[in-house]
């Protein structure tokens, strides 16, 4: 009885474990990310960190433009200042102050009479016509608070800075577009690399499966005395020689998958599988024609260079505007208090206000403005020469990619025919071997030729797709 109960418990435990395993396997299967080329591109454009940084750069340049516009608006500052007098200023007064003697002393207090006495001695003229003694003015503590308002009226350099900030926004947008073009190019080539590794892996697996069947057949014939032992050994060696190719193809597939995940901006641990094969693109490649317009007007590198030249031109104009006069206005409304103690409630605050206009005409600053203009002018000449070199390089790249596409199409047609012929030759060689007219060496050579033709065919498709992606990158748009 106890044995039966134990058996039942073991069966229940195994059932629970099997249920958990099945649930986990189903969850893993449903969580697997299945992607095609369009899905990979969409995920990369939304999740790749470089795309997010490019979008942030555009926003940053837009804020910079608003900041440039802010320089044309009034600047308002609340000012508070405290000064402690260490040594008071001495003031001297010259002139005839004899009228100070004509006053009635009875109308003044002793403290006022003392002050008048000090003023009289300070203002008393000496033989040279100047007062002998001065008078110290001011108090120990000086407090100032108020509002300072300034507004640029005519400042040409500020207007030019706004134009430069607008070019910065356009340049940031073009750089973001360039990042998208580069990312699409990288994702496409990584996706096609993964398909190539996947197809190569399947070719080697299929070859291994076919050769395994052949080895079993040869072993049976050897047991029947139909074929020699040499054929068994040769078939076995060929079968084992395929294993390193399978392992290498599997490793290349994993590397290509990791690279694609990195470009897509997803975690490397996320299970992913790609749909399709390189042969799926065979029909569409003959329907797509190379455009007649190869002027590269949409090339992002050239557009960025033109925007940089435009920015340098405006910087050159900005340097020349440093010679122009500027007109600014200002307004101050202040309160001041002077005292010798810190009894704030007894302070007396006296207001004063000033409004004014300042005209500044640059005359001489050691030649700095002149040499800054020369530097900006040389930078413009440098950009012109660099653009010529860039344009020549892009034209060469464009021609090479077009030539590669034509060559790869021819290779695809040739390898496609060779694949069919290799398969047919392999079947004929097998039949000859089964009838005793051929040897195992002929069979192995035919099998190797068929595998090589299959791989060349897929490599030709990959080379075409990679060259097409590079051509789209140079043109700046998708064909």
C-alpha positions as CSV (number, residue, x, y, z in Angstrom):
1,X,0.0,0.0,0.0
2,X,2.8,2.4,0.9
3,X,4.6,1.6,-2.3
4,X,1.4,2.5,-4.3
5,X,1.0,5.8,-2.5
6,X,4.7,6.6,-3.1
7,X,4.2,5.8,-6.8
8,X,1.2,8.1,-7.0
9,X,3.1,10.9,-5.2
10,X,6.0,10.5,-7.7
11,X,3.7,10.6,-10.6
12,X,1.9,13.7,-9.3
13,X,5.3,15.4,-8.7
14,X,6.4,14.6,-12.2
15,X,3.1,15.9,-13.6
16,X,3.6,19.2,-11.7
17,X,7.2,19.5,-12.9
18,X,6.1,18.8,-16.5
19,X,3.4,21.4,-16.2
20,X,5.8,24.0,-15.0
21,X,8.3,23.1,-17.8
22,X,5.6,23.3,-20.4
23,X,4.3,26.7,-19.0
24,X,7.9,28.1,-19.1
25,X,8.6,26.8,-22.5
26,X,5.3,28.3,-23.8
27,X,6.1,31.6,-22.1
28,X,9.5,31.7,-23.7
29,X,8.0,30.9,-27.0
30,X,5.4,33.7,-26.8
31,X,8.0,36.2,-25.5
32,X,10.4,35.5,-28.4
33,X,10.8,38.6,-30.6
34,X,10.0,37.8,-34.2
35,X,11.3,40.4,-36.6
36,X,11.6,41.2,-40.3
37,X,13.6,44.0,-41.8
38,X,10.9,46.6,-41.4
39,X,10.3,45.7,-37.8
40,X,14.1,45.9,-37.1
41,X,14.3,49.3,-38.7
42,X,11.3,50.6,-36.7
43,X,12.6,49.4,-33.4
44,X,16.1,50.8,-34.1
45,X,14.8,54.2,-35.0
46,X,12.7,54.4,-31.8
47,X,15.0,52.7,-29.3
48,X,18.6,53.4,-30.5
49,X,20.4,55.8,-28.1
50,X,22.0,57.7,-31.0
51,X,18.5,58.6,-32.3
52,X,17.4,59.9,-28.9
53,X,20.6,61.9,-28.6
54,X,20.0,63.4,-32.0
55,X,16.4,64.4,-31.1
56,X,17.7,66.0,-27.9
57,X,20.3,67.9,-29.9
58,X,17.5,69.5,-32.0
59,X,15.6,70.5,-28.9
60,X,18.8,72.0,-27.4
61,X,19.4,74.1,-30.5
62,X,15.8,75.3,-30.4
63,X,16.3,76.5,-26.8
64,X,19.6,78.2,-27.9
65,X,17.6,80.1,-30.6
66,X,15.1,81.3,-28.0
67,X,18.0,82.4,-25.8
68,X,19.3,84.4,-28.7
69,X,16.0,86.1,-29.1
70,X,16.0,86.9,-25.4
71,X,19.0,89.2,-25.9
72,X,16.8,91.6,-27.8
73,X,14.4,91.9,-24.8
74,X,14.9,94.2,-21.8
75,X,17.2,92.9,-19.1
76,X,15.9,93.6,-15.6
77,X,18.1,93.2,-12.5
78,X,17.3,93.7,-8.9
79,X,20.4,95.1,-7.2
80,X,21.4,95.1,-3.6
81,X,24.7,96.5,-2.4
82,X,26.5,97.1,0.9
83,X,29.8,99.0,1.4
84,X,31.8,99.6,4.6
85,X,33.9,102.8,4.6
86,X,37.4,102.2,6.0
87,X,38.7,105.7,5.3
88,X,36.3,108.5,4.5
89,X,36.9,110.8,1.5
90,X,38.3,114.3,2.2
91,X,36.7,117.1,0.2
92,X,38.3,120.6,-0.5
93,X,36.4,123.6,-1.6
94,X,38.0,126.7,-3.2
95,X,36.4,130.2,-3.5
96,X,35.2,133.2,-1.5
97,X,32.9,132.0,1.3
98,X,33.1,135.2,3.4
99,X,29.3,135.3,3.4
100,X,29.3,132.5,5.9
101,X,30.4,135.1,8.5
102,X,27.1,137.1,8.2
103,X,24.8,134.9,10.2
104,X,23.1,135.1,13.7
105,X,24.7,132.6,16.1
106,X,21.6,132.7,18.3
107,X,19.7,130.9,15.6
108,X,21.9,127.8,15.7
109,X,22.4,125.0,18.2
110,X,25.9,124.3,19.6
111,X,26.2,121.2,17.4
112,X,25.3,123.2,14.3
113,X,27.7,126.0,15.3
114,X,30.5,123.4,15.6
115,X,29.7,122.1,12.0
116,X,29.7,125.6,10.6
117,X,33.1,126.3,12.3
118,X,34.5,123.2,10.6
119,X,33.1,124.2,7.2
120,X,34.5,127.7,7.7
121,X,38.0,126.5,8.4
122,X,37.8,124.1,5.4
123,X,36.6,126.7,3.1
124,X,38.9,129.5,4.3
125,X,41.2,130.5,1.4
126,X,45.0,130.4,1.8
127,X,47.5,132.7,0.2
128,X,47.4,130.6,-3.0
129,X,43.7,131.0,-3.2
130,X,42.9,127.4,-2.0
131,X,41.5,126.2,1.3
132,X,44.0,124.9,3.8
133,X,41.9,122.2,5.3
134,X,39.4,119.7,3.8
135,X,36.3,118.1,5.2
136,X,35.7,114.4,5.4
137,X,32.4,113.3,3.9
138,X,30.3,110.2,4.0
139,X,29.4,107.7,6.6
140,X,30.7,104.3,7.6
141,X,27.9,102.2,6.2
142,X,26.4,102.6,2.7
143,X,23.3,100.6,1.6
144,X,22.0,100.6,-2.0
145,X,19.0,98.7,-3.5
146,X,16.9,99.2,-6.6
147,X,16.2,98.0,-10.2
148,X,18.4,98.2,-13.2
149,X,16.9,97.9,-16.7
150,X,18.8,97.8,-20.0
151,X,17.6,97.4,-23.5
152,X,19.6,97.0,-26.7
153,X,18.3,99.4,-29.4
154,X,20.7,98.9,-32.3
155,X,23.1,96.0,-31.8
156,X,23.7,94.3,-35.3
157,X,25.8,91.5,-33.7
158,X,22.7,90.3,-31.8
159,X,20.7,90.0,-34.9
160,X,23.4,88.0,-36.7
161,X,23.6,85.7,-33.7
162,X,19.9,84.9,-34.1
163,X,20.5,84.0,-37.8
164,X,23.4,81.7,-36.7
165,X,21.2,80.0,-34.1
166,X,18.6,79.3,-36.9
167,X,21.4,77.6,-39.0
168,X,22.4,75.6,-35.9
169,X,18.8,74.2,-35.7
170,X,18.8,73.3,-39.4
171,X,22.3,71.7,-39.0
172,X,21.1,69.7,-35.9
173,X,18.0,68.5,-37.9
174,X,20.3,67.4,-40.8
175,X,22.6,65.6,-38.4
176,X,19.7,63.8,-37.0
177,X,18.6,62.8,-40.5
178,X,22.2,61.7,-41.2
179,X,22.1,59.6,-38.0
180,X,18.9,57.9,-39.2
181,X,20.4,57.2,-42.6
182,X,23.5,55.7,-41.1
183,X,21.5,53.7,-38.6
184,X,19.2,52.3,-41.4
185,X,22.3,51.4,-43.4
186,X,23.9,49.6,-40.4
187,X,20.6,47.8,-39.4
188,X,20.1,46.6,-43.0
189,X,23.6,45.2,-43.3
190,X,23.4,43.6,-39.9
191,X,20.0,42.0,-40.7
192,X,21.3,40.7,-44.0
193,X,24.4,39.4,-42.3
194,X,22.2,37.5,-39.9
195,X,20.2,36.1,-42.8
196,X,23.5,35.0,-44.5
197,X,24.8,33.3,-41.3
198,X,21.4,31.7,-40.8
199,X,21.3,30.4,-44.5
200,X,24.9,29.2,-44.3
201,X,24.0,27.3,-41.1
202,X,21.0,25.7,-42.7
203,X,23.1,24.7,-45.8
204,X,25.7,23.0,-43.6
205,X,23.0,21.3,-41.6
206,X,21.2,20.0,-44.7
207,X,24.6,18.8,-46.1
208,X,25.3,17.0,-42.8
209,X,21.8,15.4,-42.9
210,X,22.3,14.2,-46.5
211,X,25.8,12.9,-45.8
212,X,24.6,11.1,-42.7
213,X,22.0,9.2,-44.8
214,X,24.7,8.5,-47.4
215,X,27.1,7.2,-44.7
216,X,24.4,4.8,-43.4
217,X,23.7,3.6,-46.9
218,X,27.4,3.0,-47.6
219,X,27.8,1.1,-44.3
220,X,24.9,-1.2,-45.2
221,X,26.5,-1.8,-48.6
222,X,29.8,-2.5,-46.9
223,X,28.2,-5.1,-44.7
224,X,26.8,-6.7,-47.8
225,X,30.2,-6.7,-49.4
226,X,29.2,-4.4,-52.2
227,X,31.6,-1.5,-51.5
228,X,35.1,-1.5,-49.9
229,X,35.9,-0.2,-46.5
230,X,37.7,2.8,-48.0
231,X,34.3,4.2,-49.1
232,X,33.0,3.9,-45.5
233,X,36.1,5.7,-44.1
234,X,36.0,8.4,-46.8
235,X,32.3,9.1,-46.2
236,X,32.8,9.2,-42.4
237,X,35.7,11.7,-42.7
238,X,33.6,13.9,-45.0
239,X,30.7,13.8,-42.5
240,X,33.0,14.8,-39.6
241,X,34.6,17.6,-41.6
242,X,31.3,19.3,-41.9
243,X,30.9,19.7,-38.1
244,X,33.5,22.6,-37.8
245,X,31.6,24.5,-40.5
246,X,28.3,24.0,-38.7
247,X,29.9,25.3,-35.4
248,X,31.5,28.3,-37.2
249,X,28.2,29.2,-39.0
250,X,26.3,28.9,-35.7
251,X,28.9,31.2,-34.0
252,X,28.6,33.7,-36.8
253,X,24.9,33.7,-36.5
254,X,25.1,34.5,-32.8
255,X,27.5,37.3,-33.4
256,X,25.3,38.8,-36.1
257,X,22.3,38.5,-33.8
258,X,24.1,40.4,-31.0
259,X,25.2,43.1,-33.4
260,X,21.6,43.6,-34.7
261,X,20.3,43.7,-31.1
262,X,22.9,46.4,-30.2
263,X,21.8,48.5,-33.2
264,X,18.1,48.0,-32.4
265,X,18.8,49.2,-28.8
266,X,17.4,46.0,-27.1
267,X,18.9,43.8,-24.4
268,X,21.2,41.0,-25.6
269,X,19.3,38.5,-23.4
270,X,16.0,39.1,-25.2
271,X,15.1,36.0,-27.3
272,X,14.9,36.9,-31.0
273,X,14.3,35.2,-34.2
274,X,14.4,36.6,-37.8
275,X,11.9,35.7,-40.5
276,X,12.7,35.2,-44.1
277,X,15.8,34.2,-46.0
278,X,18.2,35.8,-48.5
279,X,16.5,34.1,-51.4
280,X,13.3,36.1,-50.6
281,X,14.9,39.2,-52.0
282,X,15.8,37.6,-55.3
283,X,12.6,38.5,-57.1
284,X,12.5,42.1,-55.9
285,X,16.1,42.9,-56.9
286,X,15.3,42.6,-60.6
287,X,12.4,45.0,-60.2
288,X,14.4,47.8,-58.7
289,X,16.3,49.9,-61.1
290,X,19.2,52.3,-60.3
291,X,17.8,55.9,-60.5
292,X,19.0,58.0,-63.4
293,X,19.4,61.0,-61.1
294,X,22.6,60.5,-59.2
295,X,23.3,64.2,-58.4
296,X,23.4,63.5,-54.7
297,X,21.2,66.5,-53.9
298,X,19.9,64.5,-50.9
299,X,23.2,63.4,-49.6
300,X,23.4,64.2,-45.9
301,X,27.1,64.8,-45.8
302,X,26.9,67.5,-48.5
303,X,23.9,69.1,-46.9
304,X,25.7,69.3,-43.6
305,X,28.7,70.8,-45.3
306,X,26.6,73.4,-47.0
307,X,25.0,74.3,-43.7
308,X,28.4,74.5,-42.0
309,X,29.5,76.8,-44.8
310,X,26.4,78.9,-44.3
311,X,27.2,79.1,-40.6
312,X,30.8,80.1,-41.3
313,X,29.6,82.8,-43.7
314,X,27.4,84.3,-41.1
315,X,30.2,84.1,-38.5
316,X,32.3,86.0,-41.0
317,X,29.6,88.7,-41.3
318,X,29.4,88.7,-37.5
319,X,33.0,89.6,-37.3
320,X,32.6,92.4,-39.7
321,X,29.7,93.8,-37.7
322,X,32.1,94.2,-34.8
323,X,33.1,97.5,-36.5
324,X,29.5,98.8,-36.4
325,X,28.3,101.2,-33.7
326,X,25.8,100.0,-31.1
327,X,23.1,101.9,-29.3
328,X,21.7,100.8,-25.9
329,X,19.3,102.3,-23.4
330,X,19.3,102.0,-19.6
331,X,17.1,103.0,-16.6
332,X,18.0,102.8,-12.9
333,X,15.7,103.4,-10.0
334,X,17.6,103.2,-6.7
335,X,17.3,103.8,-3.0
336,X,20.3,104.7,-0.9
337,X,21.0,105.0,2.8
338,X,24.1,106.0,4.7
339,X,24.7,105.6,8.4
340,X,27.2,104.8,11.1
341,X,25.3,102.1,13.0
342,X,23.1,99.1,12.3
343,X,19.8,100.3,13.6
344,X,17.9,99.5,10.5
345,X,14.5,100.8,11.7
346,X,16.0,104.3,12.0
347,X,17.5,104.4,8.5
348,X,16.5,107.0,6.0
349,X,16.2,105.9,2.4
350,X,16.7,108.4,-0.3
351,X,15.5,107.5,-3.9
352,X,17.2,108.5,-7.1
353,X,16.6,107.4,-10.7
354,X,18.5,107.7,-14.0
355,X,17.5,107.1,-17.6
356,X,20.0,107.2,-20.5
357,X,21.2,106.1,-23.9
358,X,24.7,104.9,-24.7
359,X,26.2,105.1,-28.2
360,X,29.4,103.1,-28.7
361,X,31.5,103.5,-31.8
362,X,34.5,101.1,-32.0
363,X,37.7,102.9,-32.9
364,X,40.7,100.8,-32.1
365,X,41.3,97.6,-30.1
366,X,44.8,96.5,-31.2
367,X,43.7,95.1,-34.5
368,X,41.7,92.2,-33.0
369,X,38.6,92.8,-35.0
370,X,40.5,93.0,-38.2
371,X,42.4,89.8,-37.7
372,X,39.2,88.0,-36.5
373,X,37.7,88.9,-39.9
374,X,40.7,87.5,-41.7
375,X,40.5,84.2,-39.8
376,X,36.8,83.8,-40.6
377,X,37.5,84.5,-44.3
378,X,40.3,81.9,-44.4
379,X,37.9,79.4,-42.8
380,X,35.4,80.0,-45.6
381,X,38.1,79.2,-48.2
382,X,39.0,76.1,-46.3
383,X,35.4,74.8,-46.3
384,X,35.2,75.5,-50.1
385,X,38.2,73.3,-50.8
386,X,37.1,70.6,-48.4
387,X,33.7,70.4,-50.0
388,X,35.3,69.9,-53.4
389,X,37.3,67.0,-52.0
390,X,34.2,65.5,-50.3
391,X,32.1,65.7,-53.5
392,X,34.8,63.9,-55.5
393,X,35.0,61.2,-52.8
394,X,31.2,60.7,-52.8
395,X,31.1,60.5,-56.6
396,X,33.7,57.8,-56.5
397,X,31.8,55.9,-53.8
398,X,28.6,56.3,-55.9
399,X,30.2,54.9,-59.0
400,X,31.8,52.0,-57.1
401,X,28.4,51.0,-55.5
402,X,26.6,51.1,-58.9
403,X,29.3,48.9,-60.4
404,X,29.1,46.5,-57.4
405,X,25.3,46.2,-57.9
406,X,25.7,45.4,-61.6
407,X,28.4,42.9,-60.8
408,X,26.5,41.2,-58.0
409,X,23.4,40.9,-60.2
410,X,25.5,39.0,-62.7
411,X,27.0,36.9,-60.0
412,X,23.5,36.0,-58.7
413,X,22.4,34.9,-62.2
414,X,25.6,32.9,-62.6
415,X,25.6,31.2,-59.2
416,X,21.9,30.5,-59.5
417,X,22.6,28.5,-62.6
418,X,25.6,26.9,-61.0
419,X,23.5,25.8,-58.1
420,X,21.0,24.0,-60.4
421,X,23.9,22.4,-62.3
422,X,25.7,21.3,-59.1
423,X,22.5,19.7,-57.7
424,X,22.0,17.9,-61.0
425,X,25.6,16.8,-61.1
426,X,25.4,15.5,-57.6
427,X,22.3,13.4,-58.3
428,X,24.0,12.0,-61.4
429,X,27.2,11.1,-59.5
430,X,25.1,9.4,-56.8
431,X,23.3,7.3,-59.4
432,X,26.6,6.4,-61.0
433,X,28.0,5.4,-57.6
434,X,25.0,3.3,-56.8
435,X,25.3,1.4,-60.1
436,X,29.0,0.9,-59.6
437,X,30.1,3.2,-62.4
438,X,31.4,6.0,-60.1
439,X,33.6,6.2,-57.0
440,X,33.1,7.7,-53.5
441,X,35.6,10.4,-54.4
442,X,33.3,11.5,-57.3
443,X,30.4,11.7,-54.9
444,X,32.3,13.8,-52.3
445,X,33.6,16.1,-55.0
446,X,30.0,16.6,-56.4
447,X,28.7,17.2,-52.8
448,X,31.4,19.8,-52.1
449,X,30.7,21.6,-55.4
450,X,27.0,21.7,-54.6
451,X,27.6,23.1,-51.1
452,X,30.1,25.7,-52.5
453,X,27.6,26.8,-55.1
454,X,24.8,27.2,-52.5
455,X,27.1,29.4,-50.3
456,X,28.3,31.4,-53.3
457,X,24.7,32.0,-54.3
458,X,23.7,33.4,-50.9
459,X,26.9,35.4,-50.6
460,X,26.1,37.0,-54.0
461,X,22.6,38.0,-52.8
462,X,24.1,39.5,-49.6
463,X,26.8,41.4,-51.5
464,X,24.0,42.9,-53.7
465,X,21.9,43.9,-50.7
466,X,24.8,45.4,-48.9
467,X,25.9,47.4,-52.0
468,X,22.3,48.6,-52.5
469,X,22.2,49.7,-48.8
470,X,25.5,51.6,-49.3
471,X,24.1,53.2,-52.5
472,X,21.0,54.4,-50.6
473,X,23.3,55.9,-47.9
474,X,25.2,57.9,-50.5
475,X,22.1,59.1,-52.4
476,X,20.4,60.0,-49.1
477,X,17.1,58.2,-49.8
478,X,15.8,54.7,-50.3
479,X,15.4,53.3,-53.8
